[in-house]
Structure formats: C-alpha cells, structure tokens
C-alpha cells in the first residue's frame, strides 16, 4: 500500500507517526508524512491508497484538505488526537449530519469509550476499530528501549548540576474556554476567549509559582513545557519573567514524552499531562486556585484528568516541594479513574502500532466507495474562506526529520522491537 500520514500539530503527533511509519514500512508498505498545508498537493502527487489524518470536528476541518479530489482513488482513515470526551467539549464530536458517514472509511479509536461515543453519534460499528492510543503508547515503549540518563544528556547536557527535575506544563485552558459555550452562554465565552488573553488569566499563576519557588530551591531544575502551538506571546511572557532564574529551562518543541522520561515530578492544571505522568509512574500535582479558576466548583468544567493528580494550591507546592520530591510521596488513583483510563486511553505500547497497521490493511481490502459529484462541489462557496482561516496561522513547512530533540527520535526508531 501507498499510505499518507498527515499531522496537524507537529510536537503532539510527529513521533507517534514516525513509529507508525516504521511499523508500516516493515510490513512492506510505502509511507509519506506531511503537514496539513501540503496535504492536498501531496495527495495529487503520490496518489495514495490510504490517507490517515485528523478529520474530526467541524467540516471546515475536513473539506479544505480533500476538496476537488474525487478522481483520486484513495480511502480516508480518521485518527483523532483528542478523544477524551467530557461535557465541555462533547459538542465538537457531532457526526449526525452524515458527512463523516459519507466520506470516512474508518475511524481509529483509542478505547471502547470513544468507539461507543462514535457509534452513538451515527457511525457504523464496523467503521470504528479500537487500536489503543499511539500517543500514550509511546511512554512504555520509550521506557523499554531508551536509557533515562541518555535522554537527560541530550536535553539538559551531560553535566547539569541539578539533583531533581520538576516538569511544569503550561497548556491550553480548555476548562475555561469551553464551559460557557457548553452552557449556552456565547457572550461569556467570547469575553473569555477574545477580550481577556488566555495566557494572562491562566499562566500568570505559573509565572508566580516559578518566580517564588525557583530561588527557594536552587538545586532543583524547573523544566517548563509551554504550549507547543503558535502562542509566541506566551514564550515572551515566560522568558521575560524567568530570565534571571538559572534553574528554569523553557521548552515548547519536541515530543512531550521525552521530558516525562527525565522528570521526578509533574505539575499541571487540568491537563492530559497528568494522565501521561501516571502512565510513566511519575508523581503529579494538579495545580488549582480559586482566584485563578472561576469554574473550580462548576460541575460542567470537571475533567476526567482532574482525578490523576492531587489537587494542590501554589502555596502547597512552595511549602512541601521536598516532600513531593522525596521518592516516598504517593497518590492513590481513585478506582473510577482506573476504569476510565482503560476504557478511553487503552495504552498498549508496541501492540498499538501493530493494531493500527492491521486496521489499515483491513480497510484497504474493503470495496472502494464513489464520493460522487457532491464531494467536488459541496460547500464550494465556503472552501476559500475555510482554507484561509485554517492556514492563516500555520507555520511554514517543517523538516520533521530534524525536528525536536537531536538524535532521540532516531535512537528510539533504531531500537524498536521486531514486533
């Protein structure tokens, strides 16, 4: 088969796609990896048998990349990278309008939970295959084949003087921005999203924490992972506020799991990083503060990953950091969270990538469908606007082979198991 893998957010997806490509190549297939801006032209050029990409959510997330391609005989496999369904983002996964049933040949679900949701929204059960999460499946794979000290030497240098490493993750405040839309309050939602920069209401707490805690614990390295998106102002804000702190290291590129491998403690707020830390067997703290989080007690803003770390305040961390880093600190994960983890994330390590490869081979054997004339002209008047909006903030094409931490991705790919 000739397979095209399309990434949306490079830091989040590229290493998983590299591993998947290596698995597919071992099975005798040809694989090409590109970003969204190059997708349409690449499809026309290489004429793949299968295209794997994130086609979920709104139609404008789908049509601009496949518009005008009905003459190309290929199948579309949907691999969503955000499959954790919670009340505040359930609106984003509505497929009853039929466009997914019409154009998607197969969806890859991390776990049975997302498969049930997809079927409830109208997809046929035979068109949703559970494979496990490729993103979270990297964690046990990395731990099995890569030495932790080797990762440290690449990221931090061979002679870094710090005895402990705290990984602080500053992500996008989905709980803030989605809750009002879910509750039917677009005015409040728009106020939060557009009139108050999210970095100021959300990441100010992290800046305060780092400025207070870094000088108090000079022997600890605070490895701050900023959101890998296009938020330049966030990098400038953190850079300005931490420039005089020698034990603060800022990062926003490369696969997040590499940072997990060197961390002794993870601090995050309502983030999947809490889940990743649990899977990597690293203690995690869920930093919440009523003065920053206006929806702390709002049931619509509760997230499953809130269960994967002890709820703490900024002052708790400052006062008790040595205890959290002692090696004896433990957080007992609730039984409900364990059940949810298996049902929705379903980490399978190396087997996950074999499952995906088998699913692609299976759908390749299915009869091909004729998209028909409608696909060529449907929403034609919207395509130009959608493409302009979708690509307006895209970075120029990136050489993903040299992206991230030099050598680490290649080291992992060179030491992958045989199957």
C-alpha positions in Angstrom: 0.0 0.0 0.0 0.9 3.6 -0.5 0.0 5.4 2.7 -0.1 9.1 3.5 0.1 10.2 7.2 -0.9 13.8 7.8 -0.1 15.6 11.1 -1.9 18.7 12.5 0.2 19.7 15.5 3.8 18.7 15.0 5.0 18.3 18.6 1.9 16.3 19.6 1.9 13.8 16.7 5.1 13.5 14.8 6.9 10.9 16.9 3.9 8.7 17.0 3.6 8.9 13.3 7.3 8.2 12.8 6.9 5.0 14.8 3.8 4.1 12.9 5.6 4.7 9.6 8.4 2.4 10.7 5.9 -0.4 11.5 4.1 0.0 8.2 7.4 0.0 6.3 8.4 -3.2 8.0 5.2 -4.7 6.7 6.1 -3.8 3.1 4.2 -0.5 2.7 5.3 2.9 1.4 4.7 5.8 3.8 4.8 9.6 3.4 4.4 12.1 6.2 3.3 15.7 5.6 1.6 18.5 7.4 -1.9 19.9 6.6 -0.8 22.7 4.3 0.9 20.3 2.0 -1.8 17.6 2.2 -3.9 18.4 -0.9 -1.0 18.8 -3.3 0.7 15.7 -1.9 -2.4 13.6 -2.4 -2.5 14.7 -6.1 1.2 13.9 -6.5 1.6 10.5 -4.9 -2.0 9.2 -5.3 -2.0 7.2 -2.0 -4.2 4.2 -1.4 -5.0 5.4 2.2 -4.8 8.8 3.8 -4.7 8.9 7.6 -5.4 12.2 9.3 -7.4 14.0 12.0 -10.7 14.7 10.1 -12.9 15.1 13.2 -14.9 18.0 14.4 -16.3 20.6 12.0 -16.5 20.3 8.3 -14.0 23.2 7.9 -11.5 20.8 9.5 -12.1 18.4 6.6 -13.1 19.8 3.3 -10.2 22.2 2.6 -7.7 19.3 2.5 -9.7 17.0 0.3 -11.7 19.4 -1.9 -11.6 18.5 -5.6 -10.0 15.0 -5.1 -12.9 12.8 -6.2 -10.9 11.4 -9.1 -8.2 10.1 -6.8 -8.9 6.6 -5.8 -8.0 6.5 -2.0 -9.6 5.8 1.3 -9.7 8.2 4.3 -8.9 6.9 7.8 -9.8 9.2 10.7 -7.3 9.3 13.6 -8.5 12.0 16.1 -5.8 13.1 18.5 -8.3 14.5 21.1 -10.5 11.6 22.1 -11.2 12.4 25.7 -14.9 13.2 25.7 -16.1 15.4 28.5 -19.2 17.5 28.8 -17.5 20.8 27.9 -16.2 19.5 24.5 -18.9 17.0 23.6 -20.2 19.5 21.0 -17.1 19.0 19.0 -17.8 15.4 18.1 -21.2 15.5 16.5 -21.5 13.5 13.3 -25.2 13.1 12.8 -25.1 15.4 9.8 -23.8 12.5 7.8 -20.7 13.9 6.4 -18.4 11.5 8.3 -20.5 8.5 7.3 -20.3 9.7 3.7 -16.6 10.3 3.4 -14.7 8.4 6.2 -13.9 4.8 5.5 -12.6 4.0 9.0 -12.1 5.7 12.4 -9.3 4.6 14.8 -10.5 4.8 18.4 -8.1 4.7 21.4 -10.5 2.8 23.6 -14.0 1.3 23.8 -15.3 4.6 25.3 -14.7 6.7 22.2 -16.0 3.9 20.0 -19.3 3.9 21.9 -19.5 7.6 21.5 -18.8 7.5 17.8 -21.5 4.8 17.3 -24.0 6.7 19.4 -23.3 9.7 17.1 -24.2 7.7 14.0 -21.0 6.0 12.8 -21.4 2.3 12.0 -19.7 0.0 14.5 -17.7 -1.8 11.7 -16.2 1.5 10.7 -14.7 2.2 14.2 -11.8 0.0 15.3 -10.2 0.2 18.7 -6.4 0.2 18.5 -5.1 2.0 21.7 -3.6 5.4 21.9 -0.5 5.9 19.8 0.5 9.0 21.8 0.3 7.4 25.3 1.6 4.1 24.0 4.9 5.8 23.3 5.6 6.0 27.1 6.1 2.3 27.9 7.9 1.9 24.5 10.4 4.7 25.3 11.0 3.4 28.8 11.7 -0.1 27.5 14.3 0.9 24.9 15.9 4.2 26.0 18.1 4.9 29.0 16.9 7.8 31.1 20.4 9.2 31.6 20.9 9.3 27.8 17.8 11.3 27.4 19.0 13.7 30.2 22.3 14.3 28.5 20.6 15.2 25.2 18.0 17.6 26.7 20.0 19.1 29.6 23.6 18.4 28.8 25.9 15.8 30.4 26.9 17.9 33.4 23.8 19.6 34.6 24.2 20.3 38.4 20.6 19.7 39.5 19.6 16.8 41.7 15.9 16.8 40.9 13.8 17.8 37.9 10.3 19.2 38.1 8.3 19.3 34.8 5.9 22.2 34.8 3.3 22.0 31.9 1.5 25.1 30.8 -1.2 24.1 28.4 -4.3 25.5 26.9 -7.1 26.2 29.4 -9.9 24.2 27.8 -11.9 24.1 31.0 -12.0 27.9 31.0 -12.9 28.4 27.4 -15.4 25.7 26.7 -17.6 25.7 29.8 -19.7 28.8 28.8 -20.2 27.6 25.3 -21.5 24.3 26.6 -23.8 26.1 28.9 -25.2 28.2 26.1 -23.5 31.5 27.1 -21.7 32.6 24.0 -21.3 36.2 25.3 -19.3 35.0 28.3 -17.4 32.5 26.2 -16.4 35.2 23.7 -15.4 37.5 26.5 -13.0 34.9 27.9 -11.6 33.9 24.6 -11.2 37.1 22.8 -11.2 40.0 25.3 -9.0 38.5 28.0 -5.9 36.8 26.6 -5.9 33.3 27.9 -2.3 33.4 28.8 -2.9 36.2 31.3 -5.7 34.6 33.2 -4.3 31.1 33.1 -0.5 31.2 33.0 0.0 34.1 35.4 -0.3 31.6 38.2 2.5 29.5 36.8 4.8 32.5 36.5 4.1 33.5 40.1 4.8 29.9 41.2 8.1 29.7 39.3 9.3 33.1 40.4 8.8 32.2 44.0 9.9 28.6 44.0 13.0 28.7 41.7 15.2 30.8 44.0 14.0 28.9 47.1 15.1 25.5 45.6 18.3 26.2 43.5 19.2 22.5 43.5 16.0 21.7 41.5 15.7 22.3 37.8 12.2 23.5 36.7 11.7 22.3 33.2 8.8 24.4 31.9 6.9 23.0 28.9 5.0 25.7 27.2 2.1 25.1 24.8 3.6 23.9 21.5 1.1 25.9 19.4 1.5 29.4 17.9 1.4 31.3 21.2 4.6 33.5 20.8 3.4 35.9 23.4 3.3 33.1 25.9 7.0 32.3 25.3 7.9 36.0 25.5 6.0 36.4 28.8 7.7 33.4 30.4 11.1 34.3 29.0 10.9 37.8 30.4 9.8 36.6 33.8 12.4 33.8 34.2 15.5 35.3 32.5 17.2 35.7 35.9 16.5 32.2 37.1 19.4 29.8 36.2 17.4 26.8 37.3 14.5 27.4 34.9 14.6 25.8 31.4 11.9 26.7 28.9 10.8 24.2 26.2 8.0 24.1 23.6 9.3 21.8 20.9 9.8 18.0 20.6 7.7 15.2 21.9 6.4 15.8 25.5 7.1 12.2 26.5 10.9 12.8 26.3 10.5 15.4 29.1 8.5 12.9 31.1 11.3 10.4 31.0 13.7 12.8 32.9 11.2 14.3 35.4 10.9 13.5 39.1 7.6 15.4 39.5 5.0 16.8 37.1 2.9 19.9 37.8 -0.1 20.6 35.6 -3.6 22.0 35.6 -6.5 20.1 34.1 -4.2 18.5 31.5 -3.6 15.2 29.9 -0.1 15.6 31.2 -1.5 14.3 34.5 -2.5 11.1 32.7 0.8 10.8 31.0 2.6 11.2 34.3 0.6 8.4 35.9 1.3 6.1 33.0 5.0 6.9 33.3 4.8 6.3 37.1 5.8 9.8 38.0 4.1 11.7 40.8 1.8 14.5 39.6 0.2 17.5 41.2 -3.0 19.2 39.8 -2.4 22.9 40.5 -5.8 24.7 41.1 -6.5 28.0 42.6 -10.0 29.6 43.2 -8.5 33.0 42.5 -7.5 32.0 39.0 -10.1 29.3 38.2 -13.6 30.8 38.3 -15.1 27.4 37.4 -13.4 25.4 40.1 -16.7 24.3 41.6 -18.7 24.3 38.3 -19.7 20.7 37.5 -19.6 21.4 33.8 -15.9 22.2 33.9 -14.9 19.0 35.7 -12.4 16.9 33.6 -11.5 13.2 33.8 -7.9 14.1 34.2 -8.6 16.1 37.3 -8.6 12.7 39.1 -5.0 11.9 38.1 -3.1 14.2 40.5 -3.6 15.5 44.0 -5.3 18.9 44.0 -2.9 21.5 45.4 -2.5 25.2 45.6 0.5 27.3 44.7 1.4 27.6 48.4 1.1 23.8 48.9 3.8 23.3 46.3 6.1 26.0 47.6 5.9 24.7 51.2 6.0 21.0 50.5 8.1 20.5 47.4 10.8 18.5 49.2 8.1 16.1 50.4 6.8 15.7 46.8 10.3 15.0 45.5 11.3 12.7 48.4 10.6 9.5 46.4 8.2 8.3 49.1 5.2 10.6 48.0 2.3 8.6 46.7 -1.1 9.5 45.3 -3.7 6.8 45.3 -5.6 6.9 42.0 -9.4 6.5 42.5 -10.8 3.3 41.2 -13.1 5.3 38.9 -10.1 6.9 37.2 -8.5 3.4 36.7 -11.7 2.2 34.9 -11.9 5.3 32.8 -8.2 5.1 31.8 -8.7 1.6 30.5 -11.9 2.5 28.7 -10.7 5.6 27.0 -6.9 5.6 26.7 -6.1 1.9 26.5 -2.3 2.1 26.3 -0.9 -0.9 24.6 2.8 0.0 23.9 4.2 -1.6 20.8 1.0 -3.5 20.1 -0.9 -0.2 19.5 1.1 0.5 16.3 0.6 -3.1 15.1 -3.1 -2.7 15.7 -3.2 0.5 13.6 -1.2 -1.2 10.8 -3.6 -4.2 10.8 -6.6 -1.9 10.7 -5.2 0.0 7.7 -4.6 -3.3 5.9 -8.1 -4.4 6.7 -9.8 -1.3 5.4 -7.7 -1.4 2.2 -9.4 -4.7 1.3 -12.9 -3.2 1.6 -14.7 -2.2 -1.6 -14.0 1.4 -2.7 -16.8 4.0 -2.5 -17.6 6.6 -5.0 -17.7 10.0 -3.4 -19.7 11.3 -6.3 -20.1 14.7 -7.8 -21.4 16.2 -4.5 -18.0 15.9 -2.9 -16.4 18.1 -5.6 -19.0 20.9 -5.3 -20.4 20.7 -1.8 -19.8 23.9 0.2 -17.8 25.3 -2.7 -18.5 28.9 -1.7 -17.1 28.2 1.8 -13.9 26.4 0.8 -11.8 29.6 0.1 -12.8 31.1 3.5 -12.1 27.8 5.3 -8.7 27.4 3.8 -7.7 30.9 4.5 -8.8 30.6 8.2 -7.3 27.2 8.6 -3.9 28.0 7.2 -3.6 31.6 8.3 -1.7 30.7 11.4 0.2 27.7 10.1 4.0 27.8 10.2 6.0 27.2 7.0 6.6 23.5 6.2 9.0 21.9 8.7 11.7 19.3 8.1 10.3 17.0 10.7 13.2 14.6 10.3 15.4 17.2 12.2 12.6 18.5 14.4 12.6 18.2 18.2 15.5 16.8 20.3 18.5 15.9 18.1 19.1 12.2 18.0 16.4 11.0 20.4 13.7 10.2 17.9 16.3 8.4 15.7 17.5 6.5 18.8 14.0 5.3 19.5 13.4 4.3 15.9 16.7 2.4 15.8 15.8 0.4 18.9 12.2 -0.5 18.2 11.3 -4.2 18.9 10.8 -6.5 16.0 7.1 -6.9 16.7 
